Amino acid sequence: MQNWMFGIAALAALAYLPLAGRPVGMVRSLLKTGSVALLALGAITGGAPLLALALALCALGDWFLSRAGDRAFLAGVAAFAAGHIAYMVLFLSRPASDPAALAGPLGLWIAAGLALVSICLAPALMARAGALRGPVLGYMPIILGMGMAALTLPMQGATALVVPAALSFIVSDMILATDRFLLPGDHSARRLAPYAIWITYWGAQAGFYLAFT
């Protein structure tokens, strides 16, 4: 059952990709939300309730971010923050989770890289995010915490997908923040950003799904 769900979710994600850069629309919103909601349903049928919760919260965030306005954006940020917390609980509650791995070479290098990116990005967001700076800056340590929690899992077997998926999720959010708050309205990169955001984001969710089902 979960394999069928994954296949249908992947088709919905592919169908959404050409619409990623289009204006707000109901079909666009339904495809975006549905491609992750179907993964949540597959996780439920696969006996992975924490994964299902994280995916469902992210699907809710997708719905809000696909709509227009700052209120919808804030609701999306809140839903994704809750989804990342659910992912942290999922990662840290696995029997194979080992916080000591954070002190290993891989953990230290990735943690240093994430810290450096955050130090560079935070001041720019503080200057450009306006009334949204508080929620945006508050969201950053939550997603970074999700990335650090992923590093506690072994890079072998199915869980080898977790760290790449977490990093892909972080990259997706960094592109989103850069596109929304930092790039000028006529910058050429803004034409490509929605597609890069979607590929890295849905790829991350697919990686988590495959790792835990």
N, C-alpha and C positions, 0 to 999 in steps of 0.2 A: 504493500500500500504506500509506504513512504517513498519508494522509488518512483511510483506513478506521480505522486505529489511533487517530487523534485523535478521530474520531467516537465510537468505542466507549469510549475513555477518558472523554470528556465525559459520556456516558450513565452510566458508573459513578460519576463525580463527582456528578452530579445525584441518582443513587440514594442516594449516601452522605449527602447534605446533610440529609435529615430525621432521619438517625440520628446526626448529629454530637453532639447533646446527650444521647444515650442511654447507658446503662451499657455496659461492656465486653462484647463478644460476637463470635463468630467471623465472622458475616456482615458485621458492621460493620467488622471488621479487614480482611477480604478486599476489600471494596469500596474502603475507604480506600487500601489498599496497591495494589490493582489499577489504580486510576485513574491512578496515577503510573507504575507498572511498565509499563503499556501505552504510555505516552508514551516510556519508555526503549526499548521494543521498536520503536516507530515510528522513533525516532532512529537505531537500528542499521540498519534497512532503508533509511533515508534517507541513510546514509553520514555520520553525525555521531557518531563514537565518543566524543568528550569530553562532548558533551551527553548521550549515553546513559549514560555513567558517572555524571555528576552526578545525573541523574534516578533511576538505579538506587540510588544511595546514599541519596537522599531517600526513595525507596520503602521501603527498608530501615528508615529512620528512622520512617516512617509506621507500619510494622508494630509497631515497639517502642513508640512513643508511644500506639498504640491498645490496648496491653495494660496491665495493672495493676501498680503497685509502683514503688518508686524505682529498682530495678535496671534495669527496662525503660526508665524515663525516662532514666537515664544512658546506656544503650545507644543510645537515640534521639538524644540530644544529640550523642554521638560520631559517629553516622552522618550527621547533618545537618551537623556541622562539616566532615567529610570531603567532603560534597556541595558545600558552599560553597567549599571550596578547589578542587575540580574546576571549579566555575563560574568562579572567579578565573582559573585557568589557561586556560579556554576563552575568556574575554573578552580577556585580555592577549595571547593568542597569535594573535588575529585580525589580519590585515594592516592593517585600518583602525584598530586600537587606537592611541590617541595619549595618553600620560600627560600631555602638556602641556594637555590639555583640563581637567584638574583645577584648573588655575589660571585657567580662564575664569569668567565671571560665574555660569553655571549650576552649575559644579562647586564654586565657592566657597560659594554659597548653600546647596546641598544638603549639602556637607560640614559647614558651620557648624550646620545644622539637626540633622544626625545626631549631631554632637558634643554639642550642647546637650541633646538627648534622652538621650544616654548618661550625661552628667553628672548629670542629674536622676534617672534610673532606677537607676543603679548603687548609690548609697547605700541606697536602699529595698530593693533585692534583697539587698544584703549583710546588712541587718538582718533580713530576713524569710525568706530561702531556707534557713536552717539548714545542715544537713550538705551540701546541694546547692549552697551559694553558690560554691564554687570552680569546679566545672564550668560553672555558669550564667554567672558573670562571665568565665570564660575563653572562653566561646562568643561573647560580645558583640563583641570586636574582630574575630573571624573573619567574622561576618555583616556587620559594618560594612565590613570589607575587601572583601567581595564587592560591596557597594554602591558603594564607591569604584572598584573595577575596572570596574564597569558604566559609570561616568561617562567612561571613556576611549574608549568607542565612539561613533560619530557618531549624532546624533539625526535620521537620515534613512533612508529605505528600510526594510527589515525590522528593522535594528538600532535603529530608533526605539522598538521595543517593549521593549528591554532595560532601560533605566533605570526606566520605570514598573513593569516586572515586578520588578526588584530592590527598589524602594521598597515595593511591595506585599508582598513576602516579608518585609521588615524589619518592616512594620506588623503582619503576621500573628504574627511572633515576639514583638513587643512586647505584643500583646493576650494571647497565650498566657502570657507571663511574668507579666503583671498579673493574669490570671485565676487562675493557679496559686498565686502567692505573695503577692499584695498585696491582693486583694479579700477582704472578710469572707465567710464561707461562705453567709450569707443575703442577700448583696447582689443587687439585682435585675439588675444587668448580667451576672451569671454565667449567667443564662438565655439571653442573646443571644450571649455570647462564643464558644461553640463554632461557631456558624454564621458569625460574622464571621471567625473564624480560618480556617475552611475556604474561604470565598469568596475571601479575600485570598491565601491560600496556593496553592490550586489555580489561581487566576487567574494568579499569578506563574509557576507551572510551565508553564501553557499559553502565556504570553507568551514565555518562553524557547524553548519548542518551536517556536512559529511564527516566531520570529526566526532560528532556525538550521537549519530544515529546508526 
